[in-house]
Amino acid sequence: MKTGISVAQKRAKADLVIKNANIFHLTTGKFELADIAIVDGLIVGIGHGYPADAEFDAQGRTAVPGFLGAPADIESSMVDTGQ
């Protein structure tokens, strides 16, 4: 059975793997060239060697995590609320 956990552990195929993405890490401010494994529209792993049903070569394009729904509070995000 394919689950996000089994794909993250590389025991099952991801629906899609975006290969060769230049991933920006918000916490460190650094970039990493890696692959992104996706199952049911959710990112389940970042690294190398994920088997997949489909692949897309990002060719070094930059991937940045989304900010909507990110588990961060205003104080730690350093977002200016304008107040």
C-alpha positions as CSV (number, residue, x, y, z in Angstrom):
1,M,0.0,0.0,0.0
2,K,1.3,3.4,-1.0
3,T,1.4,5.9,1.8
4,G,3.4,9.1,2.4
5,I,5.5,7.3,5.0
6,S,6.3,4.3,2.7
7,V,7.3,6.8,-0.1
8,A,9.4,8.8,2.3
9,Q,11.2,5.6,3.3
10,K,11.6,4.8,-0.5
11,R,9.7,1.6,-0.1
12,A,6.9,2.7,-2.5
13,K,6.7,4.9,-5.6
14,A,5.8,8.6,-5.3
15,D,3.0,9.9,-7.6
16,L,5.5,12.5,-8.8
17,V,9.2,13.3,-8.2
18,I,10.5,16.8,-9.1
19,K,14.1,16.1,-9.8
20,N,17.1,18.5,-9.7
21,A,15.3,21.3,-7.9
22,N,17.3,24.1,-6.2
23,I,15.5,24.0,-2.8
24,F,15.6,27.1,-0.5
25,H,15.5,26.2,3.2
26,L,13.8,29.0,5.1
27,T,15.4,28.0,8.4
28,T,19.0,28.1,7.2
29,G,18.8,30.5,4.3
30,K,20.8,28.0,2.2
31,F,20.1,26.2,-1.1
32,E,20.2,22.4,-1.7
33,L,20.0,20.7,-5.1
34,A,17.7,17.7,-4.4
35,D,14.5,15.9,-5.5
36,I,11.0,16.5,-4.1
37,A,8.7,13.4,-3.7
38,I,5.0,14.1,-3.9
39,V,2.0,11.8,-2.9
40,D,-1.6,12.9,-3.2
41,G,-0.5,16.5,-3.8
42,L,1.6,16.6,-0.6
43,I,5.4,16.8,-0.3
44,V,6.5,13.7,1.6
45,G,10.3,13.8,1.1
46,I,13.2,15.9,0.0
47,G,16.4,14.1,-1.0
48,H,17.6,11.7,-3.7
49,G,16.6,8.3,-5.0
50,Y,12.8,8.4,-4.8
51,P,11.1,6.0,-7.2
52,A,8.1,7.5,-9.0
53,D,5.3,6.9,-11.3
54,A,6.1,10.3,-13.0
55,E,9.1,12.6,-13.0
56,F,9.7,16.2,-13.9
57,D,13.2,17.6,-14.3
58,A,13.3,21.1,-12.7
59,Q,16.7,21.7,-14.3
60,G,18.0,23.6,-11.3
61,R,15.0,25.9,-11.0
62,T,14.4,27.2,-7.5
63,A,11.7,25.7,-5.2
64,V,10.6,27.7,-2.2
65,P,8.2,26.3,0.4
66,G,4.8,28.0,0.5
67,F,4.0,30.4,3.3
68,L,0.2,29.8,3.5
69,G,-0.7,27.3,6.2
70,A,2.9,27.2,7.5
71,P,3.0,26.4,11.2
72,A,4.6,29.6,12.4
73,D,3.5,32.4,14.6
74,I,3.9,36.1,13.9
75,E,6.7,36.5,16.4
76,S,9.0,33.9,14.8
77,S,8.1,34.7,11.2
78,M,9.3,38.3,11.6
79,V,6.4,39.5,9.4
80,D,5.5,43.1,9.8
81,T,1.8,43.4,10.7
82,G,1.9,47.2,10.1
83,Q,0.9,47.9,13.7
